[in-house]
Amino acid sequence: MEINNILTGDSLTILKTLKDESIDLILTSPPYFQQRDYGNGHLGIGGENSEEKYLENVLAVFFECVRVAKPTGCIVFNLGDKYINGGLSLLPYKFAIKALESSQLFLINQITWAKLNPTPRQDKRKLIQATEPFFIFAKSKDYYFDLSNYLKHLDDLNKANKGKPSEKLGKQYFDLIEKSDLNEAQKENARKSLQEAILAVHKGEIDSFRMKIKGLHKEAYGGMEGGRNNQIRNHGFTIIKILGNKLKKDIIESPVEITKDNAHPAVYPLYIVQELIKLLSKENDIILDPFCGSGTTCLAAKNLNRHYLGIEIKPEYVELANQRLKQVDFMQELFL
Ligand SMILES: C[S@@+](CC[C@H](N)C(=O)[O-])C[C@H]1O[C@@H](n2cnc3c(N)ncnc32)[C@H](O)[C@@H]1O
């Protein structure tokens, strides 16, 4: 297998020629069901007459991807839904359920792509469809996962935007602890936890916090039984940590992208693909996209010093992908 290459042909046929457990990460977006005309005629996936046949074809490729993935590898599939007879078909979820039913895989996340510029609808009795799932399947519990590399620019931005916390931060609570009816042991505990929370803000581990003390603050959930109220009742206080943007959530925002002259009708966002590659692989790993279209996955892999392998049935798209990859080389040469 020659890496850093885009192979022209049918993905299932080509995947069958790849060795077991030879790929670090597979990331792809198969053609959506009866959604677009890629001009592939009967050769392409997506033009089937029934959902069942479509799912069968996509799953056949998916299971080949599972076979070629290393035990530490993940298989990421992005699929879009479709209205059939006025109702959503839930095809992406039917795919995911079938994929799990017939394998030992773990679905570690379903990341929702929230589109910042979704296509407006003619039908005024439905909301605009602005999300699509990226399913992340892991081959084993040993999957590679580098959370610190995911959305790192947001961490850096948070740090840069955040001034030094005030020296007075949280100090008012020490007075409140003293004034409270807590017993001496509870007060000691409360002071210790407060000190730890202040330190966590200074270290940047949390954005801020609030403290609730028995008798001074209303119980958290209006008298309902629950974790926080129990903490207040049992220990005399609770500390609510505010994490701000530090939480890495299973949702990612990005506009829908288009290639120059709209040369490919269904390009997925380079930004999301790059973030997933940073999360799920390391430098020099091999990334495979069996429906590589305009080559977004290959481009993202190249930008991040990973190796790539693409498969695409339509020769014009292979050419387009190669052109996009060459532009990266050209830009790199300019800056050498
Ligand atoms: C949704 S597009 C992928 C777009 C790609 N993610 C990008 O950013 O450009 C799906 C691609 O799969 C290709 N395709 C359809 N059937 C195929 C098959 N059997 N083997 C290989 N590629 C196929 C289509 O030509 C199309 O370019």
The ligand as a Tripos MOL2 file, in Angstrom:
@<TRIPOS>MOLECULE
LIG
   27    29     1     0     0
SMALL
NO_CHARGES

@<TRIPOS>ATOM
      1 C1        -20.1710   12.9130    0.9290 C.3       1 LIG1
      2 S1        -18.9710   12.7890   -0.3180 S.3       1 LIG1
      3 C2        -17.4640   12.9580    0.5890 C.3       1 LIG1
      4 C3        -16.9660   14.3630    0.6040 C.3       1 LIG1
      5 C4        -15.6730   14.5510    1.3490 C.3       1 LIG1
      6 N1        -15.8370   14.2890    2.7590 N.3       1 LIG1
      7 C5        -15.1380   15.9710    1.1300 C.2       1 LIG1
      8 O1        -14.9790   16.7260    2.1120 O.co2     1 LIG1
      9 O2        -14.9340   16.3370   -0.0130 O.co2     1 LIG1
     10 C6        -18.9560   11.1060   -0.7510 C.3       1 LIG1
     11 C7        -18.0260   10.7300   -1.8780 C.3       1 LIG1
     12 O3        -18.0560    9.3200   -2.0510 O.3       1 LIG1
     13 C8        -17.8570    9.0370   -3.4370 C.3       1 LIG1
     14 N2        -18.3290    7.6620   -3.6810 N.ar      1 LIG1
     15 C9        -19.5830    7.2190   -3.8910 C.ar      1 LIG1
     16 N3        -19.5960    5.8860   -3.9990 N.ar      1 LIG1
     17 C10       -18.3170    5.4630   -3.8710 C.ar      1 LIG1
     18 C11       -17.6920    4.1710   -3.8890 C.ar      1 LIG1
     19 N4        -18.4060    3.0560   -4.0590 N.pl3     1 LIG1
     20 N5        -16.3630    4.1100   -3.6970 N.ar      1 LIG1
     21 C12       -15.6180    5.2370   -3.5170 C.ar      1 LIG1
     22 N6        -16.1640    6.4830   -3.4890 N.ar      1 LIG1
     23 C13       -17.5000    6.5920   -3.6600 C.ar      1 LIG1
     24 C14       -18.6540   10.1410   -4.1340 C.3       1 LIG1
     25 O4        -18.1860   10.3140   -5.4600 O.3       1 LIG1
     26 C15       -18.3800   11.3420   -3.2170 C.3       1 LIG1
     27 O5        -17.3040   12.1000   -3.6890 O.3       1 LIG1
@<TRIPOS>BOND
     1     1     2 1
     2     2     3 1
     3     2    10 1
     4     3     4 1
     5     4     5 1
     6     5     6 1
     7     5     7 1
     8     7     8 2
     9     7     9 1
    10    10    11 1
    11    11    12 1
    12    11    26 1
    13    12    13 1
    14    13    14 1
    15    13    24 1
    16    14    15 ar
    17    14    23 ar
    18    15    16 ar
    19    16    17 ar
    20    17    18 ar
    21    17    23 ar
    22    18    19 1
    23    18    20 ar
    24    20    21 ar
    25    21    22 ar
    26    22    23 ar
    27    24    25 1
    28    24    26 1
    29    26    27 1
@<TRIPOS>SUBSTRUCTURE
     1 LIG1         1 GROUP 0 **** ****
